Amino acid sequence: MQKSKQISELIAWQKAHQFLLEVCKLTKDFPKEELFALTSQFRRAAVSIPAFCGRI
């Protein structure tokens, strides 16, 4: 029987996590007036990608 893998061992999750980190770096420099609009939307979308990998 194959040993269960941790989510962090999946290549898809690793790439999604790297993408999330990049989005956070990029949006850090967005204008402050966009904090609760565009910045928040980008970050929520990026967070949902690695979260979805755990459901596959």
N, C-alpha and C positions, 0 to 999 in steps of 0.2 A: 504494500500500500504506500502511495506517495505521501510524503510529509506535507502538511499544510504550510502554505507560504504566508508570511506576513504581508500586509498590504504594501508596505514600504519596499518590498523585494520586487514588486511588479514594475516592469519598465514603463508601462503606460502611466502609472502613478508617479514615478520618478520624474518623467518628462512634464507631467501636469504640475507637479510641485515646483519644478524649476520655472515653468511659465508663470505660476503664481508669484514667485519671488521677484521675477522680472517686472511683472505688472505693478507690484508694490513699489519697487524702486522707481519706475517711470512715473507713477501717479503721485509720488511724494513731492515732485516739483510742479504739480499742477497748481493753478491759482487757487487761493484760499476760498474764493467765492464759489468754486466748483466742488468743494469738499463734500457737500451733501447731495450733489447731483451726479455729475459725470464721474468723478473720482469714486464715489460709492458704488455706482453701477458697474464700473470696470472691475473693481475689487470683488464685488459679490459674484460676478460672472466667472472670474478667475478662480474663486474659491469653490464654485460648484463643479468644476472639471475634475479635480482630484477626488472630490466627494463622490462623484458618479462612478469613478473607477472602482471604488470599494463595493459597488452594487452589482458589478458584472460577474 
